[in-house]
Amino acid sequence: MYHKIKTRAHKKKKRFAGSPATETRMGADVKKVTRARGGALKRRLVTVKHANVLVDGKNVKCEVTWVAENPASRDLTRRNIITKGAILDVKTPEGVALKARVTSRPGQDGVLDAVKI
């Protein structure tokens, strides 16, 4: 039969802990810069007012009006939290209302990119 390998127990270390999720909400544009492993910087989007939406091959800076749906969780939809894959109601500078799906990770990339659906 196989022999069991003895392993030594270890304590939980502070370096093993991750950071709490950044729940991006609607509001004035606010970014927070945090240090990541190896000294890298993450630009976290705390609140956002505008999204870069790809409309017919052109990027348009649109105003976010509402989180229509968030497939990740019904709770995120109810609380208007923006994550990758969320479907937003946006308004173009001309005043046209559109629906757009988020393609970036606003809590980690620091930008809100979306594509018209």
C-alpha positions as CSV (number, residue, x, y, z in Angstrom):
1,M,0.0,0.0,0.0
2,Y,0.9,3.6,-0.2
3,H,2.6,5.4,2.7
4,K,1.0,8.6,4.0
5,I,3.4,11.5,3.8
6,K,3.6,13.6,6.9
7,T,3.3,17.3,6.4
8,R,4.0,20.0,8.9
9,A,1.3,22.5,9.7
10,H,1.8,26.1,8.9
11,K,0.3,29.3,10.2
12,K,-1.8,31.6,8.0
13,K,0.4,34.5,6.9
14,K,-0.7,38.1,6.1
15,R,0.8,37.7,2.6
16,F,-1.7,34.9,1.8
17,A,-4.7,37.2,2.2
18,G,-6.2,38.9,-0.8
19,S,-7.8,42.3,-0.9
20,P,-11.6,42.9,-0.6
21,A,-13.5,43.2,-3.9
22,T,-13.9,46.7,-5.3
23,E,-17.6,47.1,-5.8
24,T,-17.8,49.8,-8.6
25,R,-20.9,52.0,-8.3
26,M,-22.4,54.9,-10.2
27,G,-21.3,58.4,-9.2
28,A,-18.5,60.9,-9.9
29,D,-15.4,59.3,-11.3
30,V,-13.2,58.2,-8.4
31,K,-10.1,55.9,-8.7
32,K,-8.1,54.3,-6.0
33,V,-4.5,53.1,-6.6
34,T,-3.4,50.1,-4.6
35,R,-0.1,48.2,-4.6
36,A,-0.2,44.6,-5.9
37,R,2.2,41.8,-5.6
38,G,5.7,42.6,-6.9
39,G,5.1,46.4,-6.5
40,A,2.7,46.5,-9.4
41,L,-0.1,49.1,-9.2
42,K,-3.8,48.4,-9.6
43,R,-6.1,51.3,-10.5
44,R,-9.4,50.5,-9.0
45,L,-12.5,52.3,-10.1
46,V,-14.6,53.0,-7.0
47,T,-17.3,55.1,-8.6
48,V,-17.9,55.9,-12.3
49,K,-20.1,58.3,-14.3
50,H,-19.0,57.6,-17.9
51,A,-18.2,54.5,-20.0
52,N,-16.2,54.0,-23.2
53,V,-18.7,52.3,-25.4
54,L,-17.9,50.7,-28.8
55,V,-20.8,51.8,-31.1
56,D,-20.6,50.7,-34.7
57,G,-16.8,50.5,-34.7
58,K,-16.2,53.8,-32.9
59,N,-15.6,54.6,-29.3
60,V,-18.1,56.9,-27.7
61,K,-17.9,58.3,-24.2
62,C,-21.4,57.7,-22.8
63,E,-23.0,58.5,-19.5
64,V,-24.0,55.5,-17.4
65,T,-27.6,55.9,-16.3
66,W,-28.5,52.5,-14.7
67,V,-27.3,48.9,-14.3
68,A,-30.0,47.0,-16.2
69,E,-28.7,43.5,-15.4
70,N,-25.7,41.8,-13.8
71,P,-25.6,38.1,-14.7
72,A,-23.0,37.5,-12.0
73,S,-25.6,38.0,-9.3
74,R,-29.1,39.4,-8.8
75,D,-27.9,41.1,-5.7
76,L,-25.3,43.1,-7.7
77,T,-28.1,44.2,-10.1
78,R,-30.2,45.4,-7.2
79,R,-27.3,47.3,-5.6
80,N,-26.3,48.9,-9.0
81,I,-22.8,47.4,-8.8
82,I,-20.8,47.3,-12.1
83,T,-18.6,44.2,-12.9
84,K,-17.4,42.6,-16.1
85,G,-20.4,41.3,-18.0
86,A,-22.9,43.7,-16.5
87,I,-25.5,45.2,-18.9
88,L,-25.8,49.0,-18.5
89,D,-28.2,51.6,-19.7
90,V,-26.1,54.4,-21.2
91,K,-26.8,57.7,-22.9
92,T,-24.7,59.0,-25.8
93,P,-23.7,62.7,-26.1
94,E,-26.5,63.0,-28.6
95,G,-29.0,61.8,-26.0
96,V,-29.7,58.3,-27.6
97,A,-30.3,55.6,-25.0
98,L,-28.4,52.3,-25.5
99,K,-27.7,49.1,-23.7
100,A,-24.0,48.1,-23.4
101,R,-22.2,45.1,-21.9
102,V,-19.1,45.8,-19.8
103,T,-15.9,44.2,-21.3
104,S,-13.3,45.5,-18.9
105,R,-12.8,44.7,-15.2
106,P,-13.4,48.1,-13.6
107,G,-12.4,46.9,-10.1
108,Q,-8.9,46.0,-11.4
109,D,-8.3,47.8,-14.6
110,G,-9.5,51.3,-13.6
111,V,-11.5,51.9,-16.8
112,L,-15.0,51.1,-17.8
113,D,-15.1,49.8,-21.4
114,A,-18.3,48.4,-22.9
115,V,-19.8,47.3,-26.2
116,K,-23.2,48.1,-27.6
117,I,-25.7,45.2,-27.6
